[in-house]
Amino acid sequence: MSTARQRWIALVVICTAELLVVLDNTVVNVALPSMGLQLRSSISGLQWVVDAYTLTFAGLLLAFGHLGDRYGRKKVMIVGLAGIAVMSIGGALAANLGQVIAARALMGICAAAVFPATLALIINIFSDARERALAIAAWTAMAGFAIAIGPTAGGFLLEHFSWHSVFWINVPVAAVVLAAAWRFVPESKASHIGRFDPVGIALSLVGITVLVWAIIEAPHQGWLSGISVAAYLLGVVCLAVFVWWELRTPSPVLDMALFRIRRFSLPALAIAVAYFSMFGFLFMITQYFQGVMELSPLQFGIHSLPFAVSIAIGAPLATLIAQRVGTTAVIVFGLVVMSVGMFIAGQVKVETPYLGPVLISMVLMGLGLAIVQGPATESIMSSVSLDEAGAGSAVNDTTREVGGTLGVAVLGSIVASIYTTKVGPRIDAIPDALMEPYQKAFARETVVSVIEIVKAPTNSVFAAQKADLVYAMKAASLEGFQLASYVTVGSALACALAVAVFLPWARQSGTAVLLAWRNTDSR
């Protein structure tokens, strides 16, 4: 662009578009309990409200990256913003859970059109290495800010409005960003592009979708039932064929050769595991604050602020430390910090006060995510040339979303399985005269039903039994949280070990995109 002022205005617009996309990934978590009560949803259904967005988003990032290169990144981003506004209206007007899930899935598709274009546009707009480094740092910081502020923003909305407000808020924001992008963001296209790869896109989308569906539904279908095993196999086969196809097609949607570069593949794995842990943690902490602690949405948002502050503090510190000790040490340390945080979270009991393990676990999870994310992203982007930065960012984005989706699916399924096993028989023994069948079904599935049970009028004769049931529901959910935390701890420590063993410990030299300000050559 011609002037510095125009470039920085464009950056503000692009980062606001990014904020909208990432915020939609987290803000809905706070609305899940209210949504579940009004729409009488199971925990599996609530998981799909989250997963429908992240799954379509992750599956189509690479596809829209290709479309942006071919037809124009600004054009594709604007179409995506318009789609988010329209689909948000659809979600706000939804009358049942199926319509909400459909709206979220379509919003994910539109978000996939926006997200890869943001970083590609930034790299094109900022040709000076130092300005580009600052712009990409702002882009990365915005993603962390959106993740952290989501619960607070959602809590504020639900304190004053219904759960529909988490959809309505998108409409004016998307409209303003769309108009600003049309006015201030310049168009850009790749000078040389290959053929579109619909086979690769279809294989990756089907493989990921089927595999995650199997994990979500396993507690209800049976982990080793015929339909679950068939879904596992279908998902794995599709992903295996996807890899085979990408290695042979002349214009792959994802260049598999990049994964032979250890500074590319191992940080990508670390980001996937970090987001697996983080999104699973957010899903569980939402259930805990509103089901076990019985907090209002706004109270939940306020109580989760330490998580946001930890990310804000940890991100710049991690970048500074990585410059001195190297990427490997910082990534390993961040994964260990997340492991400790999740282990502490798994020890929480019904009587545990907030100012203790709960607060400590949130701080450690936020710090761990921030410590891993910045240096890992820097390593990924530094492993490819500036001309290939779009491909690097697409992999970075995709691993985040796939990891986050699997985190909600796997950890949520573990919690649901244990909770249902512990609480189900007690719920079934309650006479229909005291609890309607739909209330039983909801209480059997999720601890957030405690909100409705506590508020429901009860004869004094049954007050003690009601209190016992509520306590048993809370304790059962925390047993599920404990096992889920152990799975996360094992995953993070295994990843930390792999990074420590296989990723070079020496500081990387050369023209790192995110650390370009350190170079004397200002290309």
N, C-alpha and C positions, 0 to 999 in steps of 0.2 A: 504494500500500500504506500501511498505517496508521503504521508506524514506520520510521525510517531503517535500523534493524538488519535488519528483514525485507526491505527493498529491497536491501540489499547482500548479504544471504544469497542472494536470488534471482539477483543478478548473478553471484555465484560459480558457482551451478548452471548458469546459462545459458552462461557463458563456458567451463565445463567441457564442456558439450555441443558448443559450437563447436570446442573443442580436439580432441575426438574426431573430428569430421567432417573438419577440416583435416588432422589428423595422418594420417588414413587416405589422404590424397592423396600423402604423401611417404614414409611409413615403409616402404611396400612396395618402393620403389626399391632399398633395400639388399638385399632378399631376392631380387631378380630373378636374379642369377647362380646362387645356390643352387637356386632354383626351376627355372631353365632347365636346369641339369645333371641334376637328379633327374627332371624331366618331359620332358627331351630336346626342349626348345622352340627354335624359331627366334627371331631378334630381333624379327620381326614379331609373333610370338605374345606375347613379353614386353612389347612396346609395348601390346598390347591388354589385358594385365593392368592397366596404368596407365590406358589410355584408356577401358576399359569403365566404370570408376568415374567419371572426370571427364566423360565424354561424356553418360552418363545424368543425372549430377548437373547439368551445365550445361543440358541440354535441358529439365529439369523444374523448375528453380528458380521460374520465373514461374508455372507451373501450381500448384505447392504454395503459392506466395504467395497465389494466388486462393483456394485451399481453406482456408488459414489464416484469411484475412479472413472467409470465409463461415461456417465451422464452428467456428472457435476456434483460435488459434495454439498455445496450450498443448496442446490435444488433438492437433493434427497433429504437433507436436514429439514428444510422447510416443509416438505410433504409429511415427514415424520411428526413435526410439531403440530401441524394441522390435524393429523390423525389422532394424536394424544388428546387434543381438545375435544374432538368428536367422541372418541371412545370414553373419555371421562364423563361426558354428559350421559352416555349410555350406562355407565356404572352407577352414576348418581340416581338414575331413574329406574334401576333394576328392582324387580319385584320379588325375585327369589335368588337363591344361591347360584343356580346354574347361569343366570344372566350376569351376575357379578363376576363369576369365573370367566365367562366368555368375554366380557368387557376387559377384564384384566389381561387375558391372553392377547387380545387385539391391541391393547395398549403396549404390551411387550413387543409386538411386531413393529409398531410405530417407533417405540423407543430405540429399537435396534437400528432403525434408519438414522436416528439422530446421533447416537453415541460415537460410532467410529468416525463420523464426519467431523466431530469436534476437534479431535487431536490432529487429524489430517489437515484441516483448515488452519490450525494454529501453526503447524510446521511450514505450511505454504506462505502464510502471512508474514511470519517473522523469519527473515533470511539471515539476520545478524545472529551469530552464535550466542552472544550474551543475552540479547533480548529473547531469543528462543528458549534459553534455559529458564529465564524468569517466567515466561509464559507457560511453559510446561509444568514448572513448579506450582504455579497458580492453579493449573488444571488439576494436578494431583491433589493439592490441598482442598479444592472444592469437592472432590469425591469423598474425602474423609470427613469434611464438614457436613455434607449431606447425610452420610450414614449416621453420624453422631447426633445430629439435630432432629432426625426423623421422629424419635419417640416424643420429644418435647413439643414439636410442632403438631404432631398428631394428638397429643394430650390436650393441648390448648384448644384445638378444633373441637374435640369431643366433649370438652368441659362446657362449651358454649353452644354447640350444635350437635346434630346426629352424626352417625357414621358416614352418611352420604357426603358430608363436608370434605372428607379426604379426597373425594372425586371432584367436587365442585371447585375446589381451590385451584385445580390444574387449569381450568378453562381460561380465566383472565391472564394467568401467568403465561400460558402457552401462546395466547393471542398477542400479548405484548412482545414476547421474545421473537415470535414469527415476524411481526412488523419491523422490529429492530434489525433482525437478521437480513431481511429483504433490503433494508436501507443501508446498513453499515458493513455487512460481511461480504467480501469479494468472492466471486466464483473461482473454483479451481478444478482442474481435471488432470489425470495422469496422462503423460505424453505417450506412453507405450503401455498397452494392456493386452492381456491374452483373452482367449475365449471364455465365455461364461461357463461355469461348471455346475449345472443343475443336478447331475448325478451325485456329486460329492455333497452338495447341500442337502439333498433328500436323505442320503444315507446317514449323515451326522445328525440331522434333526430327528429322524425316526429312531435311531439307536439311543440317543440320549433320552428322548421322551418315553420310550417303552421301558427303559431300565429304571428311570426314576418313578414311573407309574407303578412298577412292580414293587419297589421298595416302600412306597407310600401305602399301597393296598395290602402288603404282606401281613400286617397284624390282623386284618379282617379275613383275607383269603386263606391265610396260613403260610408261614415262611417257606415250607417245603411242599405246598400243594401243587397240583399239576399246572394250574394256570400261572402261579408265581414262577415256577421253574421254567415254564415255556417262555414267559416274558423275559426272565433273566437271559436265557439262551438267545432269544431273538435280538435283544438289545446288544449283547456282546458280539453276536455274529454281524449285525449291521455296522457296528463300530470297527470290527476287524476288516470287513469288506471296504469300509470307508478309507482306512489306512492303506489297504492294498490298491484301491483305485487312485488315491492321491499320489502314490508313488509312481504311477504309470501314466497318468494323464498329463499332456503337455502344459496345461494351464490349470493347476490345482487350486481349489479354494483355499487350501492351506498347504504351504510348502513344508513337507515333512523333513526335508533336509535341515531345517532350522533346529530340529530337536536333537540333531547330532552335536550341536554346539552346547557344551555343558553350561556355559554362562547364560545360555538362553533357556534350556529345558529345565534345569534344576530350580532356578528362581521362579519359573512358571509353575512348577510343582509346589513350591513354597507358598506362592500366592493362592493357589487352589486350596491347599490345606488350611491356610490362614482364614480364608473366606468360608470354608467348610465349618471351621470352628466358630467363627464370628456369627454367621447367620444362624447356626444351630443354637448358639448362646442367646442371641437376641430373641429367637422364638421361645426358648425356655424361660428366659427372664421375664418375658411378657406374661406367660402363664403364671409365673411365680408371683409377680407383683400384683396382678389383678385377681388371681385365684387363691393363692396362699395368704398374701398380705391384705387382700381385699381393698386395694387402693383404687381411687378413681383414675381415669385416663390422664388427667393433668398431674395428679400426684405421682403417677408412674413416670411421666415425662421428667418431672423435677428430680425424682429419685435416680433417674438414669443419667443425669447431667455429668456425674463424675466420669462416665464412659466417654462422653464428648470431650471433656477437658483433657482427659488422658491422651486421646488421639491428637488433639491440638498441640499438646506439649511434646508428645513422643515423635511426631513426624519430623519437625525440623532438627531435633536432637539426633535422630537416627541418621539423617543425611550428613550432619557435621561429623559424627563419629565414624561413619562409613568412609569418609574422605581420609581419615587418619589410620584406621585399622583394617580397612578393606570390607568388601561386601559380605564375604562368607561368614566372618565372625559375627557381624551384626544380624544377619538372617538367622543364624543358629541361635543366638541369644534371644531374638524375638520369639522364635518358636518355643524355646524353653520357658520364657515368661508366660506365653499363652497356655502352656501345659500346666504350669503352677496355678494360674488363674482358674482354669477349668477344674483342676483337682480340688481347689478350695471351694469352688461353687458346688461341687458334688457332695460336700460334707454338710451343707446347710440343712437344718432341721426346721420343723414347724415353729419351734420356740426361738430360733436363732434371731438375734436383733439385727437390724439393718446396719448399724454402726459396728461392723465386725467383718465376718467372712463375706457377707453379701457385697459390701462396699469395696473390700479389698479385691474380690474377684473381678468386679467391674473395672477397677483401675488397672489391674494387671492385664485383663483382656484388651482394653483400649490401648495400653502402652505396647503390648505385644503386637497387635495388628499394625500400629503405626510404625513400629521398628522394622517389621518384615516388609511392609508394602513399599516404602520409598526406595530402599536399596535394591530390592528385588526388581522393581520396575526399571530402575536405572541400569541394572545389569542386562535385562532383556533388551532395552532400547539401545544399549551400547554394543550389543552383539550383532546388530544389523547396521547397514549403511543408512545414511540420512534418506536416501531414495527409497529404502525399504522400511522406513519408520512406520508407515501405515500398517504393514503386515505385522510388525512387532507389536504395535498397539492393539491390533485385532486379537492376537493371541493373548495378550495381557488381559484384555477385557473379557474374552471368552472363558479363560481359566477362572477368573473371579466369579463369573455368573454360574458356571457349571459347579464350581466348588460350593458356592452359596446355596444353590438349589439342592445339591446332594446333602448339604448340612441340615437343612430343614427337613428333608425327606428321611434321611437315615436316623438322625437324632430324635426327630418328632415321632417316627415309627417306634423307636425303642421305648420312648416315654409312654406312648399310647398302648403298646403291648403290655407293659408291666402294670400300668394304671388300670386297664380294663380287667386284667386277671385278678388284681387285688380287690377292686371295688365292685365289679360286676355282680357277684353273688349277693352282696349286701343290698345293692340297688334292686335286684330282681325280687328280693324277699319283701320289699315294701308293698303294701296293698295299693291297688289302683285308686282307692278312695282317698289316699293321702298324697299320691303323686301320679300325675297323668302319664300315660305311656310315652309321649314325646319328651316329657321332663326326665323320665327314667333313661331314655335313650341318650339324651344330652349329658346327663350326669354320669352315665356309664362310659362316656367317651373322653371327657375333658374336665379338669379341675376348675375351669372358669365358670362352670355351672354353679359353683359355690355361691356366686353373686346372687343368683336367682333363689337358691335354696335359703340363704340367710334372710333375704328380704321377704320371702313368702310367709304369710301368717300361719302360725302353728298353735294347736291346742297345747295348753300348759302340760297336759299329761304326757305329751310326746316331746317336750322340750329337751329332755336329757338325751333321748334317742337321736334327735336332730343334731345336737352338738357332737355326739359320738360319730355320726355319719360324716359331718363336715370335717372333723379331725382326721378320720380315716381317709377321706378323699385327699386331703392335703398331704398326709404322710405317704400315701401311695404315689402321688405325683412326684414327690421328692425322691422316692426310691428309684423311679424311672429316670429322674435327673441324674442321680448318682451313677447309674450304669452308663448313661449317655456321656457323662463327663469322662468316665474311664476310657470309652471308645475314642473320644477326642484327644485325651492325653496320649494314648498310644499312637494315634495317627500323627500328632504333632511331633512327638519324640522320634518316631521312625523317620519322619521327614527331616528333622534336624540332624539325625545321624547320617542320612544319605547326603545331605548338603555338606556336612562336615567332612565326609570321606571323599566325595567325588568332585566338589566344587573347589577350584584353586583358591588358596588362601592369600596369594599375593595380590596386591592392589592392581586393578586393571588400568592399563595405560591406553592412550589413543584418544580419538575424538568421541568421547561419550556425550550423547545428546543432552542428558539431563545435567551433566556437570561441565557443559561447554564453557561456562564462564571461567573455568580454571585454565583454559587453553589460551595461549598468546595469539594464536591465529583466529581472527574474528571473521570466519567465513560468512 
